Amino acid sequence: MRSTIFEFSQEMALKKGLNPKDLLLLSYLFNWIQSGNMLFRWINKVEYFKITYNKILKDLPIVFKNRLNIYRCLKKLEKSEVLKIYNDNQKRLYVALNYNALLAF
């Protein structure tokens, strides 16, 4: 078995029930955050980064066909505890990566 997929441990991904689509989105978000081009805000001492469905749909049209596909994938990643989702009152979407969980990958 290959040890990594999109920089993440395939073994840990299997344990958390993640598939390549989930890992691709996680890798995409991680790289986007690392680029320094994301808006962020601190919420309860946690750094959350603003994401938009439109940007993801534009950048990954072969993977995601609509907002619901992205939302389901984000919820799955949240359930696996590799990120947290936050919606503010203006319906903006933010994510915080759980770097401790990512390091386990």
Contacts in CASP RR format, 6 or more apart in sequence:
PFRMAT RR
TARGET T0000
AUTHOR 0000-0000-0000
METHOD contacts of the structure
MODEL  1
MRSTIFEFSQEMALKKGLNPKDLLLLSYLFNWIQSGNMLFRWINKVEYFK
ITYNKILKDLPIVFKNRLNIYRCLKKLEKSEVLKIYNDNQKRLYVALNYN
ALLAF
1 10 0 8 1.000
1 11 0 8 1.000
2 10 0 8 1.000
3 9 0 8 1.000
3 10 0 8 1.000
3 11 0 8 1.000
4 10 0 8 1.000
5 13 0 8 1.000
5 20 0 8 1.000
5 23 0 8 1.000
6 20 0 8 1.000
6 23 0 8 1.000
6 24 0 8 1.000
6 26 0 8 1.000
6 27 0 8 1.000
7 27 0 8 1.000
7 30 0 8 1.000
7 105 0 8 1.000
8 23 0 8 1.000
8 26 0 8 1.000
8 27 0 8 1.000
8 102 0 8 1.000
8 105 0 8 1.000
9 104 0 8 1.000
9 105 0 8 1.000
12 104 0 8 1.000
12 105 0 8 1.000
13 19 0 8 1.000
13 22 0 8 1.000
13 23 0 8 1.000
13 105 0 8 1.000
16 80 0 8 1.000
16 81 0 8 1.000
16 82 0 8 1.000
17 80 0 8 1.000
18 26 0 8 1.000
18 76 0 8 1.000
18 77 0 8 1.000
18 80 0 8 1.000
18 82 0 8 1.000
21 63 0 8 1.000
21 73 0 8 1.000
22 73 0 8 1.000
22 76 0 8 1.000
22 77 0 8 1.000
22 80 0 8 1.000
24 60 0 8 1.000
24 63 0 8 1.000
25 56 0 8 1.000
25 60 0 8 1.000
25 63 0 8 1.000
25 64 0 8 1.000
25 70 0 8 1.000
25 73 0 8 1.000
25 74 0 8 1.000
25 77 0 8 1.000
26 77 0 8 1.000
26 82 0 8 1.000
26 83 0 8 1.000
26 102 0 8 1.000
28 56 0 8 1.000
28 59 0 8 1.000
28 60 0 8 1.000
29 49 0 8 1.000
29 51 0 8 1.000
29 83 0 8 1.000
29 95 0 8 1.000
29 97 0 8 1.000
30 97 0 8 1.000
30 102 0 8 1.000
32 38 0 8 1.000
32 49 0 8 1.000
32 51 0 8 1.000
33 49 0 8 1.000
33 97 0 8 1.000
38 49 0 8 1.000
38 50 0 8 1.000
38 51 0 8 1.000
39 49 0 8 1.000
39 50 0 8 1.000
40 47 0 8 1.000
40 48 0 8 1.000
40 49 0 8 1.000
40 50 0 8 1.000
40 94 0 8 1.000
41 47 0 8 1.000
41 48 0 8 1.000
41 50 0 8 1.000
41 94 0 8 1.000
42 48 0 8 1.000
43 86 0 8 1.000
43 94 0 8 1.000
43 96 0 8 1.000
46 84 0 8 1.000
46 96 0 8 1.000
47 96 0 8 1.000
48 84 0 8 1.000
48 86 0 8 1.000
48 94 0 8 1.000
48 95 0 8 1.000
48 96 0 8 1.000
49 94 0 8 1.000
49 95 0 8 1.000
49 96 0 8 1.000
49 97 0 8 1.000
50 92 0 8 1.000
50 93 0 8 1.000
50 94 0 8 1.000
51 93 0 8 1.000
51 94 0 8 1.000
51 95 0 8 1.000
52 93 0 8 1.000
53 67 0 8 1.000
53 70 0 8 1.000
53 71 0 8 1.000
53 93 0 8 1.000
56 64 0 8 1.000
56 70 0 8 1.000
57 64 0 8 1.000
57 66 0 8 1.000
57 67 0 8 1.000
57 70 0 8 1.000
64 70 0 8 1.000
64 73 0 8 1.000
74 83 0 8 1.000
74 85 0 8 1.000
74 95 0 8 1.000
75 85 0 8 1.000
77 83 0 8 1.000
78 84 0 8 1.000
78 85 0 8 1.000
80 101 0 8 1.000
81 98 0 8 1.000
81 101 0 8 1.000
82 97 0 8 1.000
82 98 0 8 1.000
82 101 0 8 1.000
82 102 0 8 1.000
82 105 0 8 1.000
83 95 0 8 1.000
83 96 0 8 1.000
83 97 0 8 1.000
83 98 0 8 1.000
84 95 0 8 1.000
84 96 0 8 1.000
84 98 0 8 1.000
85 93 0 8 1.000
85 94 0 8 1.000
85 95 0 8 1.000
86 93 0 8 1.000
86 94 0 8 1.000
86 95 0 8 1.000
86 96 0 8 1.000
87 93 0 8 1.000
87 94 0 8 1.000
88 94 0 8 1.000
END
